[in-house]
Amino acid sequence: MKNFLNMLLTFGEYSGIGIKTSIGMGAYRLIVIERKPKTFQQAEC
């Protein structure tokens, strides 16, 4: 499901969204933010 959504959003950058895409009003650009995995540290007693 995640890959499908990624494909649709990536294609949307190329094609645009909405009814006025031919005049550039449906354009958008994706901003990719990479997240670091959370790490848990053990408390020392």
Secondary structure, 3 states (H helix, E strand, C coil): CHHHHHHHHHHHHHHCCCCCHHHCCCCCCCCCCCCCCCCCCCCCC
